Amino acid sequence: MTNPHYTGQHSHQPAPRPKRWPWIVGIVAAFLLGVVLGDAGDGPQPAAAADGPRPAVPAPAGPDFSRGVPEGEWTVPDQVAPGRYRSTGAKPGIFDVCTATTRSAEGDVVDWRIANAGEQVLITVGAGVASFANANCEPFVRIG
């Protein structure tokens, strides 16, 4: 027996799924293009002309350590003396998390601390430490 309503065509075919890989390829290509273009201005500088001495350029002002060790990455012992340091925690703001890290000359992490706003951070810059870095922290004051 045949169905009188059957027309020989399937009326309920699922719609084809959209392909997602072109989006992923496009995003990766845009990212890589941004990286390449971002590095384009960092090429070698032109050689100085041999027409004589160039005028002296004043050295940039050094960091202000009057309130403690500010945010940034510092070399030990040239910029930061070995010792024990304390911060009152993260600077208040939208992303109020403070991180402090000490690293060896090889770049290995010696100590890593994290704190929120209002949470004290203590870190020791001791033997084997070649650099001290902190991000989004109130200044670190030497306490010992």
N, C-alpha and C positions, 0 to 999 in steps of 0.2 A: 504494500500500500504506500502511496506517495503522499507527501504532505502538500496540500494545496497552497500553502503560504510560502513554500520554499521556492526561491527565485534562482537558485544555483550560485549565488554569490554570498560570501560571508559578510554580514552586516556589522558584526561586532569584532573587528580586528583591533588589537591594541595599537595605540599610537606608538611610533618608534621613540625610544628613549633618547634624550639629547646626549651627545657625546661630551664628556667632561674633560677629556685629555687636552683638547685645544686650549682651554682656559688655563690649565696647569702649565702647558708649554709657554703660553703667552706671558704668564706671571714670571716664570723663571727667566725667560728671555729679557723682560723688562728689568728685572733685578740685575742680571749680568750686564746689561747695557749701562745701567746706573753705576755699577762698580767700575766699569771700564772708563766711562766718561768722568767719573769722580776722581780717578787717578791720573787723568790726562794732564792736569796742570802740575803734577809733582815730578816731572821729568828733570833731567839734568839742567843745571843753570849754565848760561853761556859763559865762556871763559872771559876773564877780565882782560881788558886791553893792556898791552905792555907799554903804555904811554907815560908811565910814571906812577908814583904812589897815589892811591885813592884816598879821599878824605876819611878821617877817622869817624866811625859811626859809634855813637854812645851806646854803651851796653844797656840792655833793658833792665829796668828796675827789678830787683829781686823780690821774692815773696815777703809779705809782711808777717813775721813771726812774733810780733809784739803781744798778741793775744793767745799764742800757742801755735801748733802746727796746723795750718789751714788745709782745706780740701785739696787733694792732688796726689801725685806720686813723687816721693823724695828719696834721694840716695843717702845711705848711711855709710860712714859718719860725716860725709861732706856737708849735707844739708840738715840732717837730723842726727843728734847725738844719741848714742845708746842710753837706755834707761827705761823707766816705767812711765807710761803716759795714760791720762784719763780724759775722757770727753763726757759731756753731759748727755750725749746721745744724738739722735737724728735731728736735722734742722726741720722745723715744722713746715708742713706743706702738704700737697696732694699725695706725694710719695714719701712718707716720712719713715724711711728705713736707712740706717747708717751701716756701712760696711768698712772694716779696717783690716788690712792684710799686710803681713810682713813676708818677704821672700828672700831666698838665698841668692847668691851670685849666679847660680845655675837657673834661677827662675822658679824653683820649687817653693810651694807655700810652706812657711814655717809656722805661722799662726794666722787664724782668720776669725774675726769677731763680727757679730751683727747685732743691732739694737734698734728699737723704735724710739720715737721722740720721748724724752724724759727718762730713758733707761741709760744708766751709766755704762760706759765702755772702758775697760781696762785692757791694755795691751803692753807687752814687753818687747822692746827693741833691744835684743841681746846679741850674744855671740852667734856668728853665722848668718846674721841678717845683713843684706846688702841694700834692701829698699823697703820703704814703708809707704803704703798708699791708703787713702781713705776717701770715701765718696759719700756725700750728703750728710756729713757729720759736723757737729759743732767743733771748734778747734780743740785739738789735743794738747793738754798742758802737762809738762813733765812734773812728775811727783816723786821721782827717786832715781 
